[in-house]
Amino acid sequence: MNIREIELPGIGKKFEMITRAGDKVVVIVHDDGRRECYHFEHGDPSASRSMVTLDDDESRLLAGIIGGMAYAPKALETIEMALGDLILEWYRVEPSFKCVGKTIGELDVRQSTGATIIAVIGRGAAKQVNPGPETLLIADSVLVVAGERGQQKLFKEMIMNGRDGAYGLHRI
């Protein structure tokens, strides 16, 4: 099963997939966060059968459902064993949060919680993959955090409550 990724300058990215059943599915991820999902006729890959537009929150919710976060089919037990309890969460930094202006190192995230910030997505979708301890957290950025369920909980509590007050992030 191959997924073809195509850059759409000024728009975003297009992902095309032919399913094992022979259906063509296309997802266009717009730079503004919208997603357009297209399903094409089985026998005619140029004729769109249906289209749905989702905003960012709707896309993440649907991805969670499809990915088995709401209900994990029995067939996924082997995949879960391979991944263990690893969970990825997204947290948006709001302007009023006390973590704004602090570095990852100052927060001591990995040592305090066991979770790891694996990416910081800034304004205009600027990405920092594997950010270092000197990375400054700024308002309106999104943190992608990896960790087991307990580590995510500790991360969220530490960020929201801090050692001497409330740092705050909301899961998105």
LINKA-V78950 format. One line per field, one symbol per residue. ss: DSSP state (@ for helix, = for strand, . for the rest). burial: 1 if it has 9 or more other C-alpha atoms within 8 Angstrom, else 0. A space follows every 50 residues. Layout:
BEGIN
ss->???
burial->???
END
This chain:
BEGIN
ss->..======...=======.....=======....======.......=== ====.@@@@@@@@@@@.......@@@@@@@@@@..=======........ ..=@@@@.@@@@@..======.@@@.===......=.....=======@@ @@@@@@@@@@@........==.
burial->00000000000111111110001111111110011111111000100100 10011100100001100100000000000100000110111111001011 01111000100011111111110000000010001111111111111110 1101111111110001111000
END
